[in-house]
Amino acid sequence: MGIEAAIVMIAFVIVAAALAFVVLNMGFSTTQKAKMAVVSSQTEASSALEIAGKVTGIGFPASGVLNATIIPIKVASGGDAVNLSPTLTDIKYYSNTVRYDNIYSSKCLLTSATYGNVTGAFNAAVSATCIDKAPISGAATPGAPTHTQAMIYWDVAGGVPLNGILSEGQHANVAIAYQSSDRPSALDNIKAEIIVPTGSALTIERQVPSVTTNIVDLG
């Protein structure tokens, strides 16, 4: 009887141990999935990009309007590299009078070189047929473009990008060139949204001050 009781007890212990292992394993699996869900949610909710300095306008004082807006951007602190390819990224633009769902095309990602000034970048955009005219003094083909268009170019920080991927330590610039009828004037509100593959969109909103100089500080 003692031996039979011992055998039964051993069997119960083995079954209990197996059940305990299954329960613990399920608990660990659930915890891991919950952790992954939290991390994923944080990644999607946090912004992948941030403004890297002052937003600048290219002014046309004679008419009191902006010909273009330049927005410096970089990867948010602690964030991963961001692919700014037009196939994955959209740029929306709104003002008091117009609304565009996407003003960023495949010809407007300038990755063949870095540019020390916006004039060189606009000239490259004309060469790439992103825009037909460059709205800045000193350009090779000056004038307002036929369509309001956004382009992205890299400055000298961090070197030439790889396939439009903005990495930590690099600075890129979003330049919006306005067609004649879309040029914002004093007290107009302008808003751009850069929608990237991961993370929340970067929203930039400014009110245009009086345009009395060629370079306008938009803050």
C-alpha positions as CSV (number, residue, x, y, z in Angstrom):
1,M,0.0,0.0,0.0
2,G,2.8,2.4,0.8
3,I,4.5,1.8,-2.6
4,E,1.2,2.3,-4.4
5,A,0.6,5.5,-2.5
6,A,4.1,6.7,-3.4
7,I,3.6,5.9,-7.1
8,V,0.3,7.9,-7.1
9,M,1.9,10.8,-5.3
10,I,4.8,10.9,-7.8
11,A,2.3,10.8,-10.7
12,F,0.4,13.8,-9.2
13,V,3.7,15.7,-8.7
14,I,4.7,15.1,-12.3
15,V,1.3,16.2,-13.6
16,A,1.3,19.2,-11.4
17,A,4.8,20.2,-12.5
18,A,3.7,19.9,-16.2
19,L,0.6,22.0,-15.6
20,A,2.7,24.6,-13.8
21,F,5.2,24.8,-16.7
22,V,2.3,25.3,-19.2
23,V,0.8,28.0,-17.0
24,L,4.1,29.8,-16.5
25,N,4.9,29.6,-20.2
26,M,1.6,31.0,-21.2
27,G,2.1,33.8,-18.7
28,F,5.5,34.7,-20.1
29,S,4.1,34.6,-23.6
30,T,1.3,36.9,-22.7
31,T,3.7,39.3,-20.9
32,Q,6.0,39.4,-24.0
33,K,3.1,40.1,-26.3
34,A,1.9,42.9,-24.0
35,K,5.4,44.4,-23.9
36,M,5.6,44.3,-27.7
37,A,2.2,46.0,-28.0
38,V,3.3,48.8,-25.6
39,V,6.5,49.3,-27.5
40,S,4.8,49.3,-30.8
41,S,2.2,51.8,-29.6
42,Q,4.9,54.1,-28.2
43,T,6.7,54.0,-31.6
44,E,3.6,54.8,-33.5
45,A,2.5,57.6,-31.1
46,S,5.8,59.3,-30.9
47,S,7.1,61.6,-33.6
48,A,9.8,60.2,-35.9
49,L,10.9,63.7,-37.0
50,E,11.3,67.1,-35.3
51,I,12.1,70.6,-36.5
52,A,15.9,71.2,-36.5
53,G,15.9,75.0,-36.3
54,K,14.0,78.0,-37.5
55,V,11.5,77.8,-40.3
56,T,12.4,80.4,-43.0
57,G,10.5,82.0,-45.7
58,I,11.8,83.3,-49.0
59,G,10.1,86.7,-49.3
60,F,9.1,88.8,-52.2
61,P,8.8,92.3,-50.6
62,A,7.5,94.0,-53.7
63,S,4.2,92.0,-53.4
64,G,4.4,91.3,-49.7
65,V,4.2,87.5,-50.2
66,L,6.4,84.4,-49.6
67,N,7.8,82.6,-52.6
68,A,8.8,79.6,-50.6
69,T,9.1,78.1,-47.1
70,I,12.1,76.1,-45.9
71,I,11.6,73.7,-43.0
72,P,14.8,72.1,-41.4
73,I,14.1,68.6,-40.1
74,K,16.0,65.8,-38.3
75,V,15.3,62.4,-36.6
76,A,13.7,62.8,-33.2
77,S,15.9,62.1,-30.2
78,G,16.3,58.4,-29.7
79,G,14.4,57.6,-32.9
80,D,15.3,55.3,-35.7
81,A,16.3,56.4,-39.3
82,V,13.4,57.6,-41.4
83,N,12.8,56.8,-45.0
84,L,11.7,60.0,-46.8
85,S,11.1,58.3,-50.2
86,P,8.0,59.8,-51.9
87,T,6.6,56.2,-52.2
88,L,6.4,56.1,-48.3
89,T,6.2,59.8,-47.3
90,D,3.4,62.4,-48.0
91,I,3.6,66.1,-47.5
92,K,0.3,67.9,-47.0
93,Y,0.0,71.7,-47.2
94,Y,-2.8,74.0,-46.0
95,S,-3.2,77.8,-46.0
96,N,-6.1,80.2,-45.7
97,T,-7.0,79.7,-49.3
98,V,-5.7,76.3,-50.5
99,R,-5.5,72.6,-49.3
100,Y,-3.2,70.0,-50.9
101,D,-3.2,66.4,-49.8
102,N,0.2,65.7,-51.2
103,I,2.7,68.1,-52.9
104,Y,5.7,65.7,-52.8
105,S,6.5,63.8,-56.0
106,S,9.1,61.2,-56.9
107,K,11.2,63.8,-58.7
108,C,11.5,66.0,-55.7
109,L,13.8,63.9,-53.4
110,L,17.3,65.3,-54.1
111,T,19.8,62.7,-52.9
112,S,22.6,62.9,-55.4
113,A,24.4,65.6,-53.4
114,T,24.2,67.9,-50.4
115,Y,23.6,71.6,-50.7
116,G,25.1,74.4,-48.7
117,N,22.3,76.8,-49.7
118,V,18.7,76.7,-50.9
119,T,19.5,78.3,-54.2
120,G,21.6,75.3,-55.2
121,A,18.9,73.0,-54.1
122,F,16.2,74.8,-56.1
123,N,18.4,74.8,-59.2
124,A,18.8,71.0,-58.7
125,A,15.1,70.7,-58.4
126,V,14.6,72.5,-61.7
127,S,17.2,70.1,-63.3
128,A,15.3,67.1,-61.9
129,T,12.1,68.5,-63.4
130,C,10.6,68.7,-59.9
131,I,9.7,72.3,-60.5
132,D,9.9,74.3,-63.7
133,K,11.2,77.6,-62.1
134,A,13.0,78.4,-58.9
135,P,11.4,81.0,-56.7
136,I,14.5,82.6,-55.4
137,S,16.8,85.5,-56.4
138,G,20.0,84.3,-58.1
139,A,18.5,81.1,-59.5
140,A,19.3,79.9,-63.0
141,T,15.6,80.0,-64.0
142,P,14.0,82.4,-61.5
143,G,10.2,82.7,-61.2
144,A,7.2,81.1,-59.6
145,P,6.7,77.4,-60.5
146,T,3.6,76.3,-62.3
147,H,2.4,74.1,-59.3
148,T,3.0,74.4,-55.6
149,Q,5.5,71.7,-54.9
150,A,7.5,70.3,-51.9
151,M,11.0,68.9,-52.2
152,I,13.5,67.5,-49.7
153,Y,17.2,68.0,-49.8
154,W,20.1,67.4,-47.5
155,D,22.5,70.1,-46.3
156,V,26.2,69.4,-45.5
157,A,25.6,67.8,-42.1
158,G,26.1,64.0,-42.2
159,G,27.0,63.7,-45.8
160,V,25.1,62.4,-48.8
161,P,22.0,60.3,-47.7
162,L,21.4,56.7,-48.7
163,N,18.3,56.2,-50.8
164,G,16.5,59.1,-49.1
165,I,16.9,57.7,-45.6
166,L,17.4,60.4,-42.9
167,S,19.7,59.1,-40.2
168,E,20.5,60.4,-36.8
169,G,23.0,63.2,-37.1
170,Q,21.9,64.3,-40.5
171,H,19.8,67.4,-41.3
172,A,17.4,67.6,-44.2
173,N,15.2,70.4,-45.4
174,V,11.7,70.5,-46.7
175,A,11.3,73.3,-49.2
176,I,7.8,74.3,-50.4
177,A,7.8,76.4,-53.6
178,Y,4.5,78.2,-54.2
179,Q,2.8,78.9,-57.5
180,S,1.8,82.6,-57.9
181,S,-1.8,82.2,-56.7
182,D,-0.8,80.2,-53.6
183,R,1.8,82.5,-52.2
184,P,0.9,83.4,-48.6
185,S,0.9,87.0,-47.4
186,A,0.9,88.8,-44.0
187,L,-1.3,87.2,-41.4
188,D,-2.0,84.1,-43.4
189,N,-1.7,80.8,-41.5
190,I,0.3,78.1,-43.3
191,K,0.5,74.5,-42.2
192,A,2.5,71.5,-43.5
193,E,2.2,67.9,-42.4
194,I,5.0,65.4,-43.1
195,I,3.5,61.9,-42.9
196,V,6.3,59.3,-42.6
197,P,6.1,55.4,-42.6
198,T,6.5,55.1,-38.8
199,G,5.7,57.4,-36.0
200,S,3.2,60.2,-35.9
201,A,3.2,63.0,-38.5
202,L,5.3,66.1,-38.0
203,T,3.0,69.2,-38.1
204,I,4.4,72.6,-38.8
205,E,2.1,75.6,-38.4
206,R,3.1,79.3,-38.7
207,Q,1.5,82.7,-39.2
208,V,3.2,84.8,-41.9
209,P,4.4,88.2,-40.6
210,S,4.7,91.3,-42.8
211,V,7.0,90.5,-45.7
212,T,9.5,93.3,-45.9
213,T,12.8,91.4,-46.6
214,N,14.0,88.6,-48.9
215,I,14.6,86.3,-45.9
216,V,11.7,86.0,-43.4
217,D,12.0,84.4,-40.0
218,L,8.9,82.3,-39.3
219,G,10.2,81.0,-36.0
